[in-house]
Amino acid sequence: MSGAVNCTYPRNKQYGTSFLDVSLTSFNENLSLHLGSSFLFMQQCAAQFIKQQSPMSVVNISSIYGVVAPDFSIYDGTAMTMPVEYAAIKSALLHLNKYVTTFIKDSRFRVNSVSPGGILDNQPTEFLNAYKNSTNGHGMLSPEDLTGSIIFLLSQQSKYITGQNIIIDDGFTL
């Protein structure tokens, strides 16, 4: 069994601009960078599977914002926002998982996602507090909070789970 995890996050310098200020060029470039790299990653994994004909599990890192609409109130009092490009990319990634899985149509080739809530990365205290108040008490996640689910999806214990998305968000989306 082989596996691959896609946790890339490429973006241009305009990424994160407020919705009304995002240019179509910047939006398209971010889609191309992030979703395009995910497409290429999955395409190459599929090609490798076809060549080797041995089980392979692919895990993409998506986001809760690929599943639910943003809660803009948690960004109040900060210079942060929830980028429109991010929501478009992460929701498209979830569907791309299903597309690739059904295109290959072989139980030995699986593509799934893990969708975390926020990942702790030196965000402002105002944001961290607002985010935590929207969860069941833990708040922002560390990368280690995701590894168990990723390892499970890479393992044979999940050998018939495909095209799925595991949300890890301490109740944020409830």
N, CA, C and O of each residue as an XYZ file, in Angstrom:
696
protein
N       0.850     -1.185      0.000
C       0.000      0.000      0.000
C       0.886      1.236      0.000
O       1.810      1.351      0.806
N       0.599      2.147     -0.901
C       1.302      3.424     -0.886
C       0.268      4.524     -0.683
O      -0.934      4.321     -0.855
N       0.770      5.678     -0.317
C      -0.131      6.790     -0.069
C       0.567      8.111     -0.260
O       1.795      8.194     -0.298
N      -0.241      9.144     -0.381
C       0.282     10.490     -0.563
C      -0.664     11.477      0.108
O      -1.885     11.322      0.060
N      -0.082     12.486      0.727
C      -0.864     13.533      1.392
C      -0.548     14.863      0.726
O       0.613     15.248      0.595
N      -1.603     15.559      0.308
C      -1.453     16.860     -0.333
C      -1.859     17.950      0.652
O      -3.042     18.137      0.938
N      -0.868     18.662      1.164
C      -1.158     19.761      2.091
C      -0.600     21.077      1.554
O      -0.305     21.991      2.324
N      -0.458     21.170      0.240
C       0.067     22.395     -0.366
C      -0.919     23.546     -0.202
O      -2.118     23.334     -0.021
N      -0.403     24.742     -0.266
C      -1.222     25.932     -0.057
C      -0.637     27.114     -0.842
O      -0.392     28.177     -0.272
N      -0.413     26.929     -2.151
C       0.172     28.024     -2.935
C      -0.829     29.156     -3.154
O      -2.028     28.921     -3.303
N      -0.320     30.381     -3.171
C      -1.181     31.548     -3.379
C      -0.327     32.729     -3.845
O       0.889     32.753     -3.660
N      -0.999     33.702     -4.451
C      -0.271     34.881     -4.929
C      -0.230     35.966     -3.847
O      -0.765     35.780     -2.753
N       0.396     37.077     -4.155
C       0.576     38.145     -3.166
C      -0.714     38.896     -2.846
O      -0.795     39.556     -1.810
N      -1.720     38.809     -3.709
C      -2.982     39.487     -3.455
C      -3.953     38.610     -2.656
O      -5.030     39.069     -2.277
N      -3.587     37.383     -2.406
C      -4.446     36.447     -1.697
C      -4.848     37.030     -0.338
O      -4.020     37.588      0.382
N      -6.119     36.892     -0.007
C      -6.603     37.387      1.273
C      -7.164     38.784      1.212
O      -7.544     39.348      2.238
N      -7.223     39.354      0.015
C      -7.812     40.673     -0.170
C      -9.314     40.583      0.089
O      -9.934     39.556     -0.184
N      -9.883     41.636      0.605
C     -11.323     41.682      0.865
C     -12.104     41.386     -0.418
O     -11.690     41.790     -1.505
N     -13.220     40.688     -0.293
C     -14.018     40.207     -1.423
C     -14.230     41.255     -2.513
O     -14.003     40.965     -3.688
N     -14.650     42.441     -2.162
C     -14.946     43.460     -3.166
C     -13.702     44.014     -3.845
O     -13.803     44.698     -4.863
N     -12.542     43.726     -3.295
C     -11.289     44.220     -3.869
C     -10.524     43.149     -4.651
O      -9.474     43.446     -5.221
N     -11.024     41.920     -4.689
C     -10.343     40.836     -5.413
C     -10.585     41.012     -6.910
O     -11.731     41.084     -7.355
N      -9.519     41.079     -7.671
C      -9.675     41.174     -9.125
C      -9.894     39.779     -9.700
O      -9.496     38.776     -9.106
N     -10.524     39.735    -10.845
C     -10.748     38.454    -11.516
C      -9.417     37.785    -11.841
O      -9.294     36.565    -11.734
N      -8.438     38.560    -12.228
C      -7.117     38.013    -12.537
C      -6.499     37.351    -11.316
O      -5.969     36.244    -11.411
N      -6.564     38.015    -10.179
C      -6.014     37.463     -8.941
C      -6.790     36.220     -8.514
O      -6.193     35.219     -8.118
N      -8.114     36.283     -8.593
C      -8.955     35.135     -8.244
C      -8.574     33.922     -9.097
O      -8.355     32.829     -8.576
N      -8.500     34.129    -10.401
C      -8.161     33.027    -11.311
C      -6.757     32.496    -11.072
O      -6.524     31.289    -11.146
N      -5.824     33.392    -10.786
C      -4.458     32.947    -10.524
C      -4.397     32.081     -9.263
O      -3.714     31.057     -9.248
N      -5.104     32.484     -8.213
C      -5.117     31.683     -6.989
C      -5.786     30.334     -7.206
O      -5.320     29.322     -6.682
N      -6.868     30.304     -7.968
C      -7.491     29.022     -8.299
C      -6.515     28.133     -9.056
O      -6.391     26.942     -8.768
N      -5.836     28.715    -10.009
C      -4.867     27.948    -10.794
C      -3.729     27.428     -9.926
O      -3.338     26.267    -10.040
N      -3.204     28.277     -9.069
C      -2.091     27.864     -8.211
C      -2.496     26.742     -7.256
O      -1.827     25.711     -7.190
N      -3.569     26.936     -6.532
C      -3.949     26.013     -5.462
C      -4.743     24.811     -5.988
O      -4.339     23.666     -5.784
N      -5.850     25.062     -6.652
C      -6.657     23.957     -7.173
C      -5.923     23.266     -8.319
O      -5.993     22.046     -8.470
N      -5.230     24.049     -9.111
C      -4.448     23.466    -10.216
C      -3.370     22.523     -9.719
O      -3.158     21.458    -10.299
N      -2.690     22.901     -8.654
C      -1.649     22.010     -8.120
C      -2.273     20.755     -7.516
O      -1.684     19.677     -7.590
N      -3.461     20.882     -6.918
C      -4.160     19.715     -6.381
C      -4.607     18.791     -7.509
O      -4.508     17.570     -7.392
N      -5.096     19.370     -8.592
C      -5.461     18.588     -9.771
C      -4.244     17.801    -10.267
O      -4.327     16.593    -10.488
N      -3.132     18.485    -10.438
C      -1.921     17.829    -10.945
C      -1.443     16.738     -9.995
O      -1.029     15.665    -10.434
N      -1.498     17.006     -8.716
C      -1.108     16.018     -7.703
C      -1.949     14.746     -7.841
O      -1.412     13.640     -7.897
N      -3.275     14.918     -7.897
C      -4.157     13.755     -7.998
C      -4.010     13.050     -9.347
O      -4.069     11.823     -9.414
N      -3.820     13.815    -10.409
C      -3.626     13.224    -11.722
C      -2.373     12.347    -11.742
O      -2.382     11.244    -12.290
N      -1.302     12.852    -11.138
C      -0.060     12.081    -11.118
C      -0.163     10.857    -10.207
O       0.411      9.810    -10.506
N      -0.888     10.985     -9.104
C      -1.127      9.821     -8.235
C      -1.924      8.763     -8.988
O      -1.616      7.574     -8.900
N      -2.945      9.187     -9.728
C      -3.756      8.250    -10.513
C      -2.906      7.566    -11.574
O      -3.012      6.355    -11.767
N      -2.066      8.330    -12.261
C      -1.188      7.749    -13.285
C      -0.228      6.736    -12.667
O       0.024      5.679    -13.243
N       0.298      7.062    -11.504
C       1.203      6.146    -10.808
C       0.466      4.868    -10.397
O       1.009      3.770    -10.513
N      -0.768      5.017     -9.920
C      -1.566      3.843     -9.564
C      -1.786      2.946    -10.785
O      -1.604      1.731    -10.707
N      -2.172      3.538    -11.896
C      -2.425      2.766    -13.117
C      -1.155      2.030    -13.544
O      -1.211      0.878    -13.973
N      -0.027      2.697    -13.425
C       1.259      2.094    -13.811
C       1.622      0.936    -12.878
O       2.001     -0.138    -13.344
N       1.510      1.147    -11.571
C       1.950      0.146    -10.596
C       0.901     -0.916    -10.287
O       1.235     -2.047     -9.933
N      -0.368     -0.545    -10.422
C      -1.468     -1.463    -10.102
C      -1.357     -2.036     -8.687
O      -1.596     -3.221     -8.460
N      -0.991     -1.173     -7.752
C      -0.970     -1.577     -6.344
C      -1.760     -0.533     -5.553
O      -1.834      0.628     -5.957
N      -2.349     -0.944     -4.428
C      -3.212     -0.027     -3.673
C      -2.548      1.307     -3.350
O      -1.367      1.376     -3.008
N      -3.346      2.359     -3.471
C      -2.859      3.707     -3.167
C      -3.983      4.502     -2.520
O      -5.135      4.443     -2.950
N      -3.627      5.247     -1.481
C      -4.558      6.140     -0.813
C      -4.020      7.560     -0.891
O      -2.877      7.824     -0.517
N      -4.845      8.461     -1.373
C      -4.493      9.874     -1.482
C      -5.363     10.642     -0.487
O      -6.577     10.444     -0.426
N      -4.733     11.514      0.285
C      -5.458     12.339      1.252
C      -5.149     13.806      0.957
O      -3.993     14.227      0.958
N      -6.202     14.564      0.706
C      -6.071     15.998      0.494
C      -6.484     16.730      1.767
O      -7.367     16.278      2.496
N      -5.847     17.845      2.020
C      -6.263     18.697      3.123
C      -7.175     19.767      2.534
O      -6.741     20.625      1.764
N      -8.433     19.696      2.910
C      -9.409     20.686      2.468
C      -9.642     21.637      3.640
O      -8.685     22.050      4.294
N     -10.881     21.986      3.911
C     -11.184     22.933      4.976
C     -12.669     22.887      5.290
O     -13.482     22.497      4.452
N     -13.009     23.285      6.494
C     -14.428     23.425      6.824
C     -15.084     24.434      5.900
O     -16.281     24.343      5.627
N     -14.300     25.406      5.412
C     -14.864     26.406      4.510
C     -15.050     25.881      3.093
O     -15.466     26.625      2.205
N     -14.748     24.617      2.877
C     -15.155     23.939      1.660
C     -16.512     23.290      1.837
O     -17.093     22.787      0.876
N     -17.026     23.296      3.075
C     -18.273     22.618      3.424
C     -19.358     23.607      3.872
O     -20.525     23.461      3.509
N     -18.971     24.600      4.653
C     -19.933     25.575      5.184
C     -19.524     26.992      4.798
O     -18.368     27.258      4.470
N     -20.494     27.886      4.847
C     -20.226     29.300      4.576
C     -19.385     29.888      5.703
O     -19.460     29.422      6.840
N     -18.598     30.891      5.403
C     -17.761     31.501      6.423
C     -18.561     32.218      7.506
O     -19.653     32.730      7.260
N     -18.002     32.242      8.688
C     -18.531     33.045      9.786
C     -17.628     34.278      9.875
O     -16.606     34.265     10.562
N     -18.014     35.320      9.184
C     -17.175     36.512      9.115
C     -17.030     37.211     10.457
O     -16.078     37.968     10.645
N     -17.939     36.983     11.394
C     -17.880     37.669     12.685
C     -16.632     37.303     13.478
O     -16.177     38.098     14.301
N     -16.070     36.125     13.254
C     -14.874     35.749     14.021
C     -13.644     36.547     13.599
O     -12.615     36.505     14.272
N     -13.749     37.271     12.492
C     -12.630     38.090     12.018
C     -12.736     39.544     12.483
O     -11.821     40.333     12.246
N     -13.852     39.909     13.147
C     -14.035     41.283     13.627
C     -12.871     41.692     14.523
O     -12.411     40.911     15.357
N     -12.406     42.912     14.344
C     -11.326     43.440     15.166
C      -9.949     42.995     14.715
O      -8.960     43.245     15.405
N      -9.869     42.325     13.543
C      -8.569     41.892     13.018
C      -8.428     42.377     11.580
O      -9.398     42.830     10.972
N      -7.250     42.283     11.056
C      -7.013     42.604      9.644
C      -7.265     41.377      8.769
O      -7.090     41.432      7.552
N      -7.675     40.275      9.388
C      -7.887     39.022      8.667
C      -9.271     38.987      8.020
O     -10.179     39.716      8.419
N      -9.411     38.131      7.022
C     -10.701     37.811      6.433
C     -10.663     36.363      5.982
O      -9.621     35.712      6.067
N     -11.781     35.857      5.507
C     -11.827     34.512      4.946
C     -11.841     34.699      3.436
O     -12.866     35.085      2.875
N     -10.729     34.435      2.772
C     -10.612     34.726      1.342
C     -11.610     33.952      0.482
O     -11.808     32.753      0.679
N     -12.227     34.634     -0.457
C     -13.185     34.011     -1.361
C     -12.526     32.901     -2.174
O     -13.148     31.879     -2.462
N     -11.272     33.109     -2.537
C     -10.564     32.094     -3.312
C     -10.464     30.784     -2.527
O     -10.611     29.696     -3.083
N     -10.214     30.915     -1.238
C     -10.048     29.754     -0.369
C     -11.315     28.902     -0.348
O     -11.253     27.682     -0.494
N     -12.455     29.552     -0.166
C     -13.731     28.828     -0.131
C     -13.990     28.125     -1.461
O     -14.409     26.968     -1.485
N     -13.740     28.822     -2.559
C     -13.961     28.227     -3.885
C     -13.037     27.036     -4.114
O     -13.465     26.006     -4.635
N     -11.794     27.174     -3.731
C     -10.800     26.117     -3.930
C     -11.121     24.899     -3.074
O     -11.144     23.773     -3.570
N     -11.365     25.124     -1.804
C     -11.562     23.996     -0.890
C     -12.846     23.234     -1.193
O     -12.879     22.014     -1.036
N     -13.904     23.918     -1.623
C     -15.122     23.195     -1.996
C     -14.908     22.439     -3.303
O     -15.388     21.315     -3.452
N     -14.204     23.033     -4.235
C     -13.909     22.351     -5.503
C     -13.021     21.132     -5.270
O     -13.182     20.110     -5.938
N     -12.104     21.231     -4.347
C     -11.220     20.113     -4.039
C     -12.023     18.898     -3.572
O     -11.714     17.767     -3.947
N     -13.042     19.129     -2.762
C     -13.876     18.022     -2.287
C     -14.570     17.320     -3.451
O     -14.681     16.094     -3.464
N     -15.027     18.082     -4.409
C     -15.671     17.462     -5.565
C     -14.647     16.794     -6.482
O     -14.927     15.746     -7.065
N     -13.481     17.384     -6.609
C     -12.419     16.792     -7.420
C     -12.035     15.405     -6.874
O     -11.737     14.493     -7.645
N     -12.044     15.256     -5.545
C     -11.802     13.930     -4.944
C     -12.770     12.908     -5.516
O     -12.366     11.818     -5.920
N     -14.046     13.264     -5.549
C     -15.081     12.353     -6.038
C     -14.903     12.079     -7.528
O     -15.081     10.948     -7.981
N     -14.556     13.103     -8.279
C     -14.343     12.951     -9.716
C     -13.224     11.940     -9.981
O     -13.404     10.990    -10.743
N     -12.085     12.153     -9.355
C     -10.933     11.283     -9.594
C     -11.231      9.849     -9.162
O     -10.880      8.894     -9.854
N     -11.877      9.716     -8.020
C     -12.225      8.388     -7.512
C     -13.135      7.649     -8.488
O     -12.911      6.471     -8.769
N     -14.149      8.319     -9.003
C     -15.065      7.646     -9.925
C     -14.447      7.469    -11.305
O     -14.822      6.546    -12.028
N     -13.519      8.320    -11.682
C     -12.828      8.161    -12.962
C     -11.973      6.891    -12.936
O     -12.012      6.098    -13.876
N     -11.211      6.698    -11.873
C     -10.351      5.509    -11.767
C     -11.205      4.259    -11.509
O     -10.938      3.197    -12.072
N     -12.205      4.385    -10.678
C     -13.171      3.313    -10.396
C     -12.487      1.973    -10.124
O     -12.726      0.978    -10.808
N     -11.650      1.981     -9.125
C     -10.952      0.770     -8.680
C     -10.818      0.873     -7.164
O     -10.255      1.842     -6.655
N     -11.324     -0.106     -6.450
C     -11.320     -0.075     -4.974
C      -9.928      0.068     -4.389
O      -9.779      0.463     -3.233
N      -8.923     -0.243     -5.162
C      -7.550     -0.134     -4.652
C      -7.027      1.295     -4.689
O      -5.988      1.581     -4.093
N      -7.719      2.194     -5.373
C      -7.304      3.599     -5.467
C      -8.345      4.453     -4.763
O      -9.512      4.477     -5.152
N      -7.911      5.150     -3.726
C      -8.831      5.944     -2.908
C      -8.345      7.376     -2.799
O      -7.147      7.640     -2.693
N      -9.298      8.289     -2.828
C      -8.998      9.702     -2.611
C     -10.001     10.224     -1.582
O     -11.211     10.118     -1.777
N      -9.496     10.780     -0.501
C     -10.320     11.342      0.561
C      -9.733     12.675      0.999
O      -8.640     13.060      0.583
N     -10.475     13.363      1.838
C      -9.992     14.626      2.400
C     -10.195     14.666      3.902
O     -11.066     14.000      4.463
N      -9.367     15.463      4.518
C      -9.547     15.869      5.899
C      -9.779     17.373      5.840
O      -9.012     18.108      5.217
N     -10.843     17.819      6.494
C     -11.167     19.248      6.518
C     -11.055     19.775      7.940
O     -11.974     19.615      8.743
N      -9.940     20.396      8.245
C      -9.793     20.959      9.581
C     -10.546     22.270      9.726
O     -10.843     22.965      8.754
N     -10.840     22.578     10.984
C     -11.229     23.936     11.321
C      -9.935     24.738     11.275
O      -9.024     24.381     10.527
N      -9.835     25.765     12.018
C      -8.638     26.587     11.983
C      -7.405     25.873     12.503
O      -7.480     25.090     13.450
N      -6.280     26.146     11.881
C      -4.978     25.628     12.309
C      -4.212     26.784     12.951
O      -4.064     27.858     12.367
N      -3.740     26.537     14.148
C      -3.002     27.550     14.904
C      -1.749     27.981     14.135
O      -0.908     27.157     13.777
N      -1.647     29.299     13.888
C      -0.515     29.823     13.121
C      -0.291     31.308     13.437
O      -0.301     32.149     12.538
N      -0.093     31.612     14.689
C       0.207     32.983     15.122
C      -0.892     33.990     14.776
O      -0.592     35.149     14.490
N      -2.158     33.568     14.798
C      -3.264     34.481     14.548
C      -3.417     35.442     15.730
O      -2.973     35.152     16.841
N      -4.054     36.592     15.473
C      -4.279     37.567     16.545
C      -5.163     36.988     17.658
O      -6.030     36.150     17.410
N      -4.923     37.450     18.878
C      -5.668     36.971     20.046
C      -7.175     37.160     19.879
O      -7.951     36.287     20.267
N      -7.599     38.295     19.304
C      -9.027     38.553     19.099
C      -9.660     37.438     18.268
O     -10.746     36.952     18.585
N      -8.968     37.044     17.207
C      -9.462     35.983     16.342
C      -9.473     34.643     17.073
O     -10.455     33.903     17.008
N      -8.393     34.336     17.760
C      -8.305     33.055     18.484
C      -9.433     32.913     19.500
O     -10.028     31.843     19.632
N      -9.721     33.992     20.214
C     -10.810     33.964     21.206
C     -12.167     33.791     20.534
O     -12.985     32.989     20.984
N     -12.410     34.535     19.464
C     -13.691     34.425     18.750
C     -13.859     33.039     18.148
O     -14.950     32.470     18.178
N     -12.789     32.505     17.608
C     -12.856     31.159     17.026
C     -13.152     30.128     18.118
O     -14.013     29.264     17.952
N     -12.438     30.229     19.217
C     -12.639     29.281     20.317
C     -14.069     29.322     20.838
O     -14.638     28.286     21.181
N     -14.647     30.514     20.897
C     -16.029     30.653     21.364
C     -17.030     30.001     20.419
O     -18.176     29.763     20.800
N     -16.608     29.710     19.193
C     -17.472     29.045     18.214
C     -17.260     27.539     18.174
O     -17.856     26.848     17.349
N     -16.409     27.026     19.067
C     -16.139     25.588     19.115
C     -16.672     25.024     20.432
O     -17.331     25.724     21.201
N     -16.378     23.766     20.672
C     -16.774     23.134     21.929
C     -15.753     23.363     23.043
O     -15.848     22.750     24.107
N     -14.785     24.236     22.806
C     -13.874     24.619     23.875
C     -12.399     24.532     23.569
O     -11.597     25.179     24.242
N     -12.008     23.741     22.560
C     -10.581     23.618     22.245
C     -10.090     24.778     21.395
O      -9.009     25.315     21.639
N     -10.869     25.163     20.407
C     -10.464     26.257     19.531
C      -9.596     25.794     18.394
O      -9.826     24.731     17.817
N      -8.590     26.593     18.066
C      -7.720     26.296     16.931
C      -7.003     24.967     17.154
O      -6.682     24.586     18.280
N      -6.764     24.278     16.041
C      -6.116     22.975     16.071
C      -4.626     23.094     15.794
O      -4.168     24.048     15.166
N      -3.893     22.122     16.267
C      -2.492     21.996     15.880
C      -2.435     20.967     14.755
O      -3.362     20.168     14.622
N      -1.391     20.958     13.951
C      -1.276     19.931     12.915
C      -1.378     18.510     13.492
O      -1.900     17.610     12.835
N      -0.889     18.317     14.690
C      -0.947     16.998     15.324
C      -2.379     16.527     15.564
O      -2.629     15.325     15.652
N      -3.321     17.467     15.672
C      -4.721     17.114     15.871
C      -5.321     16.433     14.637
O      -6.391     15.832     14.724
N      -4.649     16.521     13.503
C      -5.139     15.943     12.252
C      -4.489     14.614     11.904
O      -5.040     13.838     11.123
N      -3.337     14.349     12.469
C      -2.534     13.206     11.999
C      -3.220     11.861     12.179
O      -3.060     10.987     11.327
N      -3.966     11.661     13.239
C      -4.636     10.379     13.446
C      -5.602     10.055     12.321
O      -5.640      8.925     11.836
N      -6.384     11.047     11.903
C      -7.337     10.835     10.812
C      -6.628     10.614      9.483
O      -7.061      9.798      8.670
N      -5.549     11.333      9.269
C      -4.783     11.153      8.030
C      -4.173      9.754      7.988
O      -4.241      9.070      6.966
N      -3.585      9.339      9.091
C      -2.997      7.994      9.153
C      -4.076      6.933      8.918
O      -3.844      5.957      8.204
N      -5.245      7.125      9.514
C      -6.355      6.197      9.296
C      -6.708      6.113      7.817
O      -6.858      5.013      7.284
N      -6.845      7.259      7.141
C      -7.212      7.252      5.725
C      -6.124      6.648      4.841
O      -6.422      6.111      3.773
N      -4.882      6.729      5.269
C      -3.789      6.108      4.516
C      -3.705      4.598      4.746
O      -3.108      3.874      3.950
N      -4.298      4.141      5.821
C      -4.156      2.742      6.217
C      -5.178      1.831      5.546
O      -6.158      2.290      4.959
N      -4.930      0.556      5.647
C      -5.852     -0.455      5.152
C      -7.126     -0.523      5.991
O      -8.119     -1.103      5.552
N      -7.115      0.054      7.178
C      -8.322      0.075      8.013
C      -9.447      0.866      7.346
O     -10.615      0.702      7.698
N      -9.102      1.707      6.400
C     -10.102      2.509      5.694
C     -10.186      2.107      4.223
O     -10.551      2.923      3.377
N      -9.854      0.866      3.917
C      -9.681      0.450      2.520
C     -10.911      0.602      1.633
O     -10.766      0.586      0.411
N     -12.089      0.745      2.173
C     -13.269      0.960      1.337
C     -13.899      2.336      1.553
O     -15.039      2.570      1.152
N     -13.167      3.228      2.177
C     -13.610      4.617      2.328
C     -12.975      5.408      1.201
O     -11.749      5.472      1.102
N     -13.789      6.007      0.355
C     -13.256      6.767     -0.767
C     -14.212      7.890     -1.164
O     -15.432      7.745     -1.086
N     -13.639      8.993     -1.584
C     -14.429     10.150     -1.972
C     -15.069     10.855     -0.789
O     -16.032     11.604     -0.957
N     -14.548     10.625      0.392
C     -15.159     11.153      1.617
C     -14.332     12.296      2.206
O     -13.206     12.571      1.789
N     -14.936     12.937      3.182
C     -14.326     14.086      3.829
C     -14.556     13.971      5.331
O     -15.695     13.874      5.788
N     -13.477     13.984      6.085
C     -13.578     13.954      7.543
C     -13.365     15.369      8.063
O     -12.315     15.972      7.841
N     -14.377     15.896      8.761
C     -14.297     17.242      9.325
C     -13.748     17.133     10.743
O     -14.269     16.381     11.567
N     -12.694     17.891     11.015
C     -12.072     17.924     12.336
C     -12.052     19.387     12.782
O     -11.173     20.154     12.389
N     -13.035     19.763     13.610
C     -13.186     21.188     13.893
C     -13.664     21.506     15.310
O     -14.046     22.645     15.579
N     -13.655     20.541     16.213
C     -14.109     20.750     17.577
C     -15.502     21.400     17.626
O     -15.782     22.240     18.481
N     -16.359     20.991     16.692
C     -17.739     21.449     16.718
C     -17.997     22.801     16.047
O     -19.115     23.310     16.122
N     -17.012     23.383     15.406
C     -17.193     24.710     14.785
C     -18.352     24.713     13.784
O     -19.101     25.688     13.716
N     -18.508     23.653     13.018
C     -19.529     23.634     11.966
C     -20.902     23.196     12.470
O     -21.842     23.098     11.682
N     -21.032     22.930     13.781
C     -22.338     22.504     14.305
C     -23.279     23.675     14.481
O     -24.417     23.493     14.912
